[in-house]
Amino acid sequence: MADHSVCAEPSGWDWARLRQACVREAMSVLRHPDDAEEAAQEAMLRSWRKMDQCRAEDPAPWARQISRNEALRLAAQRSRSELPVLVDGLLEPGALDGELERVPLVETVRSALAQLTTADQLLIRLRYTEDLTQPQLAEVLDLPEGTVKIRLHRARAKMRELLVA
């Protein structure tokens, strides 16, 4: 069995292996090699800049999550380039006329988001679009971190409920 243990010290990280993992993760989201490379490159840069924040023995899951976030951000950015300007970061009703509305999943998610309260929509947007951590959310929203965790948990549960229904 291969030894996948990696030193928690960033200087001991296997950057080539992390890059491959990031490309695979981005490819699973974007399905296009050039886009996946772009997202993985950005993920590697973020990993390098924030390597002191990784607390795991093996940084691969941490780097893959960064890559997934970058891929989702890139996909959203590409989609938004054809959308009208957002008002306070939220879509106006009927704003998705055209190509994206033909994609059932996007429409389902948009519909579910629209059913959340404005506060929950903002929380979801800041967490998953702006990629803010829970402590950063607490600071931005001027709320205790525990309150942010609870509200985020409830917003995700509501989204899950709306998407499954």
C-alpha atoms as an extended CHARMM CRD file, in Angstrom:
* protein
*
       165  EXT
         1         1  MET       CA              0.0000000000        0.0000000000        0.0000000000  PROA      1               0.0000000000
         2         2  ALA       CA              1.3680000000        3.4190000000       -0.9340000000  PROA      2               0.0000000000
         3         3  ASP       CA              2.3750000000        5.7610000000        1.8410000000  PROA      3               0.0000000000
         4         4  HSD       CA              0.2230000000        8.8570000000        1.5000000000  PROA      4               0.0000000000
         5         5  SER       CA              1.3470000000       10.4890000000        4.7030000000  PROA      5               0.0000000000
         6         6  VAL       CA              2.6050000000       13.9720000000        4.1050000000  PROA      6               0.0000000000
         7         7  CYS       CA              4.4870000000       16.0750000000        6.5750000000  PROA      7               0.0000000000
         8         8  ALA       CA              2.2860000000       18.7260000000        8.1730000000  PROA      8               0.0000000000
         9         9  GLU       CA              5.1720000000       21.1040000000        7.5000000000  PROA      9               0.0000000000
        10        10  PRO       CA              4.4840000000       22.9000000000        4.1520000000  PROA      10              0.0000000000
        11        11  SER       CA              8.0720000000       22.4770000000        3.0110000000  PROA      11              0.0000000000
        12        12  GLY       CA              7.4550000000       18.7050000000        3.0190000000  PROA      12              0.0000000000
        13        13  TRP       CA              4.2880000000       18.8820000000        0.9400000000  PROA      13              0.0000000000
        14        14  ASP       CA              4.2090000000       16.9930000000       -2.3410000000  PROA      14              0.0000000000
        15        15  TRP       CA              3.1440000000       19.9260000000       -4.5170000000  PROA      15              0.0000000000
        16        16  ALA       CA              3.0400000000       17.8540000000       -7.7170000000  PROA      16              0.0000000000
        17        17  ARG       CA              0.6030000000       15.4020000000       -6.0990000000  PROA      17              0.0000000000
        18        18  LEU       CA             -1.4870000000       18.2830000000       -4.7290000000  PROA      18              0.0000000000
        19        19  ARG       CA             -1.6390000000       19.8730000000       -8.1830000000  PROA      19              0.0000000000
        20        20  GLN       CA             -2.8630000000       16.6140000000       -9.7310000000  PROA      20              0.0000000000
        21        21  ALA       CA             -5.5310000000       16.2870000000       -7.0460000000  PROA      21              0.0000000000
        22        22  CYS       CA             -6.6120000000       19.8910000000       -7.6400000000  PROA      22              0.0000000000
        23        23  VAL       CA             -6.8700000000       19.3950000000      -11.4020000000  PROA      23              0.0000000000
        24        24  ARG       CA             -8.9570000000       16.2220000000      -10.9280000000  PROA      24              0.0000000000
        25        25  GLU       CA            -11.2610000000       17.9970000000       -8.4650000000  PROA      25              0.0000000000
        26        26  ALA       CA            -11.7120000000       21.0100000000      -10.7550000000  PROA      26              0.0000000000
        27        27  MET       CA            -12.3070000000       18.7310000000      -13.7370000000  PROA      27              0.0000000000
        28        28  SER       CA            -15.1200000000       16.9760000000      -11.8620000000  PROA      28              0.0000000000
        29        29  VAL       CA            -16.8970000000       20.3270000000      -11.5750000000  PROA      29              0.0000000000
        30        30  LEU       CA            -16.0090000000       22.0930000000      -14.8200000000  PROA      30              0.0000000000
        31        31  ARG       CA            -15.6930000000       19.1840000000      -17.2990000000  PROA      31              0.0000000000
        32        32  HSD       CA            -13.2990000000       21.2030000000      -19.4640000000  PROA      32              0.0000000000
        33        33  PRO       CA             -9.5020000000       20.6970000000      -19.2810000000  PROA      33              0.0000000000
        34        34  ASP       CA             -8.5220000000       24.3440000000      -19.8220000000  PROA      34              0.0000000000
        35        35  ASP       CA            -11.0070000000       25.5910000000      -17.2220000000  PROA      35              0.0000000000
        36        36  ALA       CA             -9.9310000000       22.8790000000      -14.7830000000  PROA      36              0.0000000000
        37        37  GLU       CA             -6.2820000000       23.8890000000      -15.2320000000  PROA      37              0.0000000000
        38        38  GLU       CA             -7.1720000000       27.5200000000      -14.5750000000  PROA      38              0.0000000000
        39        39  ALA       CA             -9.1070000000       26.6710000000      -11.4040000000  PROA      39              0.0000000000
        40        40  ALA       CA             -6.3750000000       24.3060000000      -10.1970000000  PROA      40              0.0000000000
        41        41  GLN       CA             -3.7010000000       26.9160000000      -10.7880000000  PROA      41              0.0000000000
        42        42  GLU       CA             -5.6200000000       29.4370000000       -8.7000000000  PROA      42              0.0000000000
        43        43  ALA       CA             -6.2000000000       26.7750000000       -6.0220000000  PROA      43              0.0000000000
        44        44  MET       CA             -2.4950000000       26.0080000000       -5.8710000000  PROA      44              0.0000000000
        45        45  LEU       CA             -1.7040000000       29.7010000000       -5.5120000000  PROA      45              0.0000000000
        46        46  ARG       CA             -4.2490000000       30.0220000000       -2.6760000000  PROA      46              0.0000000000
        47        47  SER       CA             -2.8720000000       26.8660000000       -1.0570000000  PROA      47              0.0000000000
        48        48  TRP       CA              0.6370000000       28.2700000000       -1.2020000000  PROA      48              0.0000000000
        49        49  ARG       CA             -0.4270000000       31.6260000000        0.2400000000  PROA      49              0.0000000000
        50        50  LYS       CA             -2.5120000000       30.0770000000        3.0180000000  PROA      50              0.0000000000
        51        51  MET       CA             -0.5130000000       26.9320000000        3.7470000000  PROA      51              0.0000000000
        52        52  ASP       CA             -0.0780000000       28.0340000000        7.3560000000  PROA      52              0.0000000000
        53        53  GLN       CA             -3.8620000000       27.6410000000        7.7930000000  PROA      53              0.0000000000
        54        54  CYS       CA             -3.8420000000       23.9420000000        6.9260000000  PROA      54              0.0000000000
        55        55  ARG       CA             -3.9610000000       21.9130000000       10.1180000000  PROA      55              0.0000000000
        56        56  ALA       CA             -4.2390000000       18.4480000000        8.5860000000  PROA      56              0.0000000000
        57        57  GLU       CA             -1.4440000000       15.9360000000        8.4020000000  PROA      57              0.0000000000
        58        58  ASP       CA             -2.2780000000       15.4160000000        4.7150000000  PROA      58              0.0000000000
        59        59  PRO       CA             -3.0700000000       18.7070000000        2.9440000000  PROA      59              0.0000000000
        60        60  ALA       CA             -4.6740000000       16.9930000000       -0.0900000000  PROA      60              0.0000000000
        61        61  PRO       CA             -8.3130000000       17.1750000000        1.1110000000  PROA      61              0.0000000000
        62        62  TRP       CA             -7.8060000000       20.8160000000        2.0940000000  PROA      62              0.0000000000
        63        63  ALA       CA             -6.2680000000       21.6800000000       -1.3040000000  PROA      63              0.0000000000
        64        64  ARG       CA             -8.9910000000       19.7370000000       -3.1580000000  PROA      64              0.0000000000
        65        65  GLN       CA            -11.6680000000       21.7700000000       -1.3600000000  PROA      65              0.0000000000
        66        66  ILE       CA             -9.9240000000       24.9820000000       -2.3600000000  PROA      66              0.0000000000
        67        67  SER       CA             -9.8250000000       23.6810000000       -5.9450000000  PROA      67              0.0000000000
        68        68  ARG       CA            -13.5340000000       22.7910000000       -5.8170000000  PROA      68              0.0000000000
        69        69  ASN       CA            -14.3390000000       26.2890000000       -4.5400000000  PROA      69              0.0000000000
        70        70  GLU       CA            -12.2460000000       27.8320000000       -7.3170000000  PROA      70              0.0000000000
        71        71  ALA       CA            -13.9550000000       25.6550000000       -9.9310000000  PROA      71              0.0000000000
        72        72  LEU       CA            -17.3870000000       26.6340000000       -8.6370000000  PROA      72              0.0000000000
        73        73  ARG       CA            -16.3470000000       30.2860000000       -8.5620000000  PROA      73              0.0000000000
        74        74  LEU       CA            -15.0600000000       30.0490000000      -12.1470000000  PROA      74              0.0000000000
        75        75  ALA       CA            -18.2500000000       28.3210000000      -13.3030000000  PROA      75              0.0000000000
        76        76  ALA       CA            -20.3770000000       30.9770000000      -11.6130000000  PROA      76              0.0000000000
        77        77  GLN       CA            -18.2070000000       33.7530000000      -13.0450000000  PROA      77              0.0000000000
        78        78  ARG       CA            -18.5850000000       32.3760000000      -16.5510000000  PROA      78              0.0000000000
        79        79  SER       CA            -22.3520000000       32.0450000000      -16.0630000000  PROA      79              0.0000000000
        80        80  ARG       CA            -22.6590000000       35.5510000000      -14.5930000000  PROA      80              0.0000000000
        81        81  SER       CA            -20.9340000000       37.1170000000      -17.5830000000  PROA      81              0.0000000000
        82        82  GLU       CA            -24.1720000000       36.5970000000      -19.4910000000  PROA      82              0.0000000000
        83        83  LEU       CA            -26.4930000000       37.6460000000      -16.6600000000  PROA      83              0.0000000000
        84        84  PRO       CA            -27.8540000000       41.0970000000      -15.9030000000  PROA      84              0.0000000000
        85        85  VAL       CA            -26.2860000000       43.0580000000      -13.0620000000  PROA      85              0.0000000000
        86        86  LEU       CA            -27.2580000000       41.6840000000       -9.6790000000  PROA      86              0.0000000000
        87        87  VAL       CA            -29.0370000000       43.8930000000       -7.1730000000  PROA      87              0.0000000000
        88        88  ASP       CA            -27.4490000000       43.5440000000       -3.7200000000  PROA      88              0.0000000000
        89        89  GLY       CA            -25.9710000000       40.2610000000       -4.9260000000  PROA      89              0.0000000000
        90        90  LEU       CA            -29.4150000000       38.7000000000       -5.4790000000  PROA      90              0.0000000000
        91        91  LEU       CA            -31.1560000000       37.9320000000       -8.7510000000  PROA      91              0.0000000000
        92        92  GLU       CA            -34.3090000000       39.7980000000       -9.5720000000  PROA      92              0.0000000000
        93        93  PRO       CA            -37.3150000000       37.6130000000      -10.5260000000  PROA      93              0.0000000000
        94        94  GLY       CA            -37.1060000000       36.6790000000      -14.2090000000  PROA      94              0.0000000000
        95        95  ALA       CA            -33.4660000000       37.7680000000      -14.4620000000  PROA      95              0.0000000000
        96        96  LEU       CA            -32.3720000000       34.3850000000      -15.7840000000  PROA      96              0.0000000000
        97        97  ASP       CA            -34.1420000000       34.5210000000      -19.1140000000  PROA      97              0.0000000000
        98        98  GLY       CA            -32.1480000000       32.7660000000      -21.8060000000  PROA      98              0.0000000000
        99        99  GLU       CA            -29.6020000000       29.9960000000      -21.8340000000  PROA      99              0.0000000000
       100       100  LEU       CA            -29.2210000000       29.2510000000      -18.1190000000  PROA      100             0.0000000000
       101       101  GLU       CA            -32.9410000000       28.8120000000      -17.6040000000  PROA      101             0.0000000000
       102       102  ARG       CA            -32.7730000000       25.7590000000      -19.8480000000  PROA      102             0.0000000000
       103       103  VAL       CA            -30.5730000000       23.9800000000      -17.3570000000  PROA      103             0.0000000000
       104       104  PRO       CA            -32.9690000000       22.3050000000      -14.9100000000  PROA      104             0.0000000000
       105       105  LEU       CA            -30.5040000000       22.1060000000      -12.0240000000  PROA      105             0.0000000000
       106       106  VAL       CA            -29.6630000000       25.8110000000      -12.1780000000  PROA      106             0.0000000000
       107       107  GLU       CA            -33.3470000000       26.6830000000      -12.2500000000  PROA      107             0.0000000000
       108       108  THR       CA            -34.0470000000       24.3690000000       -9.3170000000  PROA      108             0.0000000000
       109       109  VAL       CA            -31.2630000000       25.8890000000       -7.2260000000  PROA      109             0.0000000000
       110       110  ARG       CA            -32.3050000000       29.4380000000       -8.1800000000  PROA      110             0.0000000000
       111       111  SER       CA            -35.8730000000       28.6650000000       -7.2050000000  PROA      111             0.0000000000
       112       112  ALA       CA            -34.8000000000       27.1820000000       -3.8820000000  PROA      112             0.0000000000
       113       113  LEU       CA            -32.5680000000       30.1720000000       -3.1180000000  PROA      113             0.0000000000
       114       114  ALA       CA            -35.4270000000       32.5380000000       -3.9010000000  PROA      114             0.0000000000
       115       115  GLN       CA            -37.5080000000       30.8250000000       -1.2050000000  PROA      115             0.0000000000
       116       116  LEU       CA            -34.9360000000       31.5890000000        1.4980000000  PROA      116             0.0000000000
       117       117  THR       CA            -35.1080000000       34.7670000000        3.5400000000  PROA      117             0.0000000000
       118       118  THR       CA            -32.9840000000       37.6700000000        2.3350000000  PROA      118             0.0000000000
       119       119  ALA       CA            -30.7020000000       37.1620000000        5.3480000000  PROA      119             0.0000000000
       120       120  ASP       CA            -30.2070000000       33.4790000000        4.4850000000  PROA      120             0.0000000000
       121       121  GLN       CA            -29.5720000000       34.3190000000        0.8190000000  PROA      121             0.0000000000
       122       122  LEU       CA            -26.9050000000       36.8020000000        1.8950000000  PROA      122             0.0000000000
       123       123  LEU       CA            -25.3540000000       34.2670000000        4.2670000000  PROA      123             0.0000000000
       124       124  ILE       CA            -25.2360000000       31.5710000000        1.5540000000  PROA      124             0.0000000000
       125       125  ARG       CA            -23.8150000000       34.0440000000       -0.9920000000  PROA      125             0.0000000000
       126       126  LEU       CA            -21.0900000000       35.2750000000        1.3350000000  PROA      126             0.0000000000
       127       127  ARG       CA            -20.1290000000       31.7540000000        2.3890000000  PROA      127             0.0000000000
       128       128  TYR       CA            -20.1680000000       29.9860000000       -0.9700000000  PROA      128             0.0000000000
       129       129  THR       CA            -19.7110000000       32.7140000000       -3.5700000000  PROA      129             0.0000000000
       130       130  GLU       CA            -17.3830000000       35.0070000000       -1.6640000000  PROA      130             0.0000000000
       131       131  ASP       CA            -15.7680000000       32.0070000000        0.1120000000  PROA      131             0.0000000000
       132       132  LEU       CA            -15.7860000000       33.6520000000        3.5360000000  PROA      132             0.0000000000
       133       133  THR       CA            -15.0320000000       31.4580000000        6.5200000000  PROA      133             0.0000000000
       134       134  GLN       CA            -17.3960000000       31.3110000000        9.4880000000  PROA      134             0.0000000000
       135       135  PRO       CA            -15.2040000000       33.6530000000       11.5700000000  PROA      135             0.0000000000
       136       136  GLN       CA            -15.0790000000       36.0840000000        8.6410000000  PROA      136             0.0000000000
       137       137  LEU       CA            -18.8630000000       35.8730000000        8.2740000000  PROA      137             0.0000000000
       138       138  ALA       CA            -19.2560000000       36.6220000000       11.9750000000  PROA      138             0.0000000000
       139       139  GLU       CA            -17.0770000000       39.6940000000       11.6080000000  PROA      139             0.0000000000
       140       140  VAL       CA            -18.7650000000       40.9560000000        8.4330000000  PROA      140             0.0000000000
       141       141  LEU       CA            -22.2820000000       40.3830000000        9.7960000000  PROA      141             0.0000000000
       142       142  ASP       CA            -21.3560000000       41.5680000000       13.3010000000  PROA      142             0.0000000000
       143       143  LEU       CA            -22.7090000000       38.3880000000       14.8560000000  PROA      143             0.0000000000
       144       144  PRO       CA            -21.2460000000       35.8450000000       17.2500000000  PROA      144             0.0000000000
       145       145  GLU       CA            -19.5590000000       32.9720000000       15.4230000000  PROA      145             0.0000000000
       146       146  GLY       CA            -21.9250000000       30.4640000000       17.0680000000  PROA      146             0.0000000000
       147       147  THR       CA            -24.9140000000       32.3580000000       15.6630000000  PROA      147             0.0000000000
       148       148  VAL       CA            -23.3680000000       32.2920000000       12.1960000000  PROA      148             0.0000000000
       149       149  LYS       CA            -22.8060000000       28.5270000000       12.4550000000  PROA      149             0.0000000000
       150       150  ILE       CA            -26.4000000000       27.9190000000       13.5020000000  PROA      150             0.0000000000
       151       151  ARG       CA            -27.8660000000       30.1940000000       10.8210000000  PROA      151             0.0000000000
       152       152  LEU       CA            -25.6610000000       28.6600000000        8.1400000000  PROA      152             0.0000000000
       153       153  HSD       CA            -26.6410000000       25.1620000000        9.2740000000  PROA      153             0.0000000000
       154       154  ARG       CA            -30.3430000000       26.1020000000        9.1450000000  PROA      154             0.0000000000
       155       155  ALA       CA            -29.9990000000       27.7830000000        5.7280000000  PROA      155             0.0000000000
       156       156  ARG       CA            -28.2970000000       24.6900000000        4.2980000000  PROA      156             0.0000000000
       157       157  ALA       CA            -30.9590000000       22.4450000000        5.8410000000  PROA      157             0.0000000000
       158       158  LYS       CA            -33.6880000000       24.6010000000        4.2820000000  PROA      158             0.0000000000
       159       159  MET       CA            -31.9320000000       24.4520000000        0.8890000000  PROA      159             0.0000000000
       160       160  ARG       CA            -31.6290000000       20.6770000000        1.2050000000  PROA      160             0.0000000000
       161       161  GLU       CA            -35.3170000000       20.4220000000        2.0700000000  PROA      161             0.0000000000
       162       162  LEU       CA            -36.3170000000       22.6170000000       -0.8850000000  PROA      162             0.0000000000
       163       163  LEU       CA            -34.0890000000       20.7620000000       -3.3330000000  PROA      163             0.0000000000
       164       164  VAL       CA            -35.2960000000       17.3120000000       -2.2990000000  PROA      164             0.0000000000
       165       165  ALA       CA            -38.9850000000       18.2580000000       -2.3470000000  PROA      165             0.0000000000
